Amino acid sequence: MNPVLRGFVAERERRNAADIAGFGRTGLRPRGAGRPAGIGPPDPATKILGRTWAAPLAVAPLAGPDLACPNGEPAMVRAAAAAGVPVVVSAYTGRTFAELAATADTTCWLRLPPYKDRAVTRRLVERAERAGFEALMVAADVPCLTVAAAPAHLAGPSDAHGDPADPVEVEWLRSACSLPVFVAGPLSAADASRAVDAGAAGIVVTGRPGGRGAIDVLPEVAAAVAGRCPVLLDGGVRGGADVLIALAAGADAVCLGRPVLDGLAADGESGAARVLDVVVTELKEAMTFTGAGSVADIGPGLVRTQPGPVASDPPGSGPVEPAPRPAGADLRKRELHGSVSSPVLDTMTFLNEITLRYPDAISFAPGRPYDDLFQNEQIFGYLRRYLDHLAAQGRSPHALRTNLFQYGPTAGQIQDVIADSLRIDEDIDVPPESIVVTVGAQEAMLLVLRALIAGPDDVLLVSSPCYVGITGAARLLDIAVTGVEERAGGVSCADLEAAILAERARGRRPRAFYVVPDHSNPSGTTMDLRSRRELLAVAARHDILVLEDNPYRLVSPGPPPPTLKSLDRERRVVHLGSYSKTVFPGARVGFVIADQRVEDETGRTGLLADELAKIKSMVTVNTSSLSQAAVAGALLSAGGRLSEFNAPAAAHYAGTMRATLEHLDRRLPAGRRAALGVRWNKPAGGFFLTVEVPFRTGNAALNRSAQEFGVIWTPMTYFHPEGGGHHALRLSTSYLTSAEIEEGTARLAHFIEAQSNEAQA
Ligand SMILES: Cc1cc2nc3c(=O)[nH]c(=O)nc-3n(C[C@H](O)[C@H](O)[C@H](O)COP(=O)(O)O)c2cc1C
């Protein structure tokens, strides 16, 4: 090995000592006599960012492999390709990115320091993108060959600045390129979480120089990231057992640096290939030993760990000096709860901003009911109807006044009317006490999540793409969410079951599955009756709850399949109800049916609804009495039959959906669509349809669409909790007039044509 490189490696190895020591404290737990015979060899393959890696490892960024052996860098790329794993290319490579990418058929990522000069970053990133690199890994700690004799290009930057996890930097980098951004070496778990909120596609955990090793830091970072994106570990992996230990501690994959370099120095390309082969073989042996058949089976139960060093800077470990006020502001956003920087919460803000900035644009974004379905006088009629109902029940004038003007019971005051309507209209037969009236279904989601998710290991499963209201509520509460990808007919129960098992293998407890079974938002899919029954069977088999959200079924045409709640014989379904589409959204009235029995430590049982009401008492105290009165009046006027009451609305929405589809078809006929690579679904009801396009549909495209073409839509990325939807947009067909739909679809077609042509150019 070249002496310059040897000196650097020795110095790195000293810094790495804690990383390596961390693995020494952990051992594997044998699963009986290993994997039972006849089950086939373990499969170490894994999927990261949609790519399958032959094993959960990547070659770490290494400056100077050419100093390890002649042509070391291309040799390293070829060795990685042979092993079926990616290479993270150092920013200090002596080759061009294009040359490295052309060396062998493998995935390349670029690791780069956060240069102060953004023009430098932009240039590097553009080159990487052009060369076909698939991700960026941005790091603050940039080891470089500072030894005087190092070749100039390996001498490292003089202008790298501090914090790669800074949300502003992450957001900027995301806006500067289309590559997913991994943040390496965040200084704390909270920083990692903030980076994810700001849009990081992954986190790379590294050790703290002179402090804790990467493997010691990993569990807290993985917990903070909570499955929102992949977590990689970089530092100290010296064999296949270490890979398993890292995965058991919460990593999705690891990076391997020094061992690959040693392989290169010993025997060039074959040496590096041999190292990777040995590590993968050892990983398979470790999997067999612990009884793991696939990486999804690897969880904390497979290892035993002696306690390692604790964080040197635990919260509250000493007096905290207040940071000086930021110049020109009173507070720092990064010191607020991470959710306020979360893209999930930003989505609606961005859409609102765009709508305000381009008031003449036609907006297919809001899922609002059609304005002309309401008349002011209706409200007074509803209130009168409700008061008459109370009077007919023998309530005194004083009681009537109290009912409208006073605080009300936390759980609500119209549960009897709601329960009657549910029985008449939806065949849902539940006692009024199991219902809590909420401020829209949104509050119901918050209450249910708060009650059900008890600790960091509890996870919420959602069908993906997913309504942002539930993922946003989960984010507010720091709840881990795992998406189960929908297929054409909605979510598949086999996929759900696999997701439940995978979560359990990782040591997490899937608590509930959220789904919109009818005309889902955003994808418009509807589950058939068989899938509904199957879903309830899966819930029973794996002891999870189903959170059924169903706002569109009664404003859609045709007889709907039964709700999950009406099929529920074991109280597995918590039903989230909304009157926003069926009565009017200004009331902000929803409800939750929580008839599950809850046992306390003394063996006494109550209803989940009672627990939700306790939480509600500290959130909104009670739902507006006036709004409840108006909604109850509407339900009473309809004789409880919201389906009949909404027949005109359902016919209207069926018409606007049909008109939108027909105009789209006229503007982009089948042949043209096929040539462009454009497709859309044709939902049988609900408010939304999805258009697939050949270009990325992020905020930049939306901005252009609004500014140059005068049409607004919602990027589907907003609805994918774990990334995805980059080439699709959602159209809401509920709110616009027929003239606006005609003009809006024409504008949209022009935009799609222009953007597709540019993407293809
Ligand atoms: C010789 C050498 C060169 C390295 N060059 C870089 C580099 O250019 N950029 C970088 O981010 N990390 C670099 N690293 C750090 C490695 O990518 C890796 O993070 C570190 O070696 C820990 O992993 P390991 O224990 O598997 O070696 C280098 C490490 C070594 C030993």
The ligand as an ORCA input file, in Angstrom:
! r2SCAN-3c Opt
* xyz 0 1
  C      -8.581      5.386      2.824
  C      -9.918      5.905      3.158
  C     -10.470      6.896      2.373
  C     -11.713      7.406      2.676
  N     -12.239      8.383      1.884
  C     -13.448      8.901      2.148
  C     -14.013      9.898      1.317
  O     -13.436     10.341      0.354
  N     -15.244     10.405      1.639
  C     -15.913      9.950      2.726
  O     -16.985     10.465      2.981
  N     -15.415      8.965      3.510
  C     -14.215      8.435      3.248
  N     -13.674      7.443      4.049
  C     -14.487      6.906      5.176
  C     -15.172      5.616      4.763
  O     -16.101      5.841      3.740
  C     -15.925      4.971      5.911
  O     -16.889      5.880      6.358
  C     -15.029      4.670      7.066
  O     -13.852      4.070      6.619
  C     -15.738      3.771      8.062
  O     -16.108      2.554      7.500
  P     -15.216      1.215      7.674
  O     -15.142      0.950      9.142
  O     -16.006      0.197      6.946
  O     -13.907      1.490      7.081
  C     -12.423      6.920      3.787
  C     -11.879      5.908      4.569
  C     -10.635      5.388      4.263
  C     -10.063      4.308      5.120
*
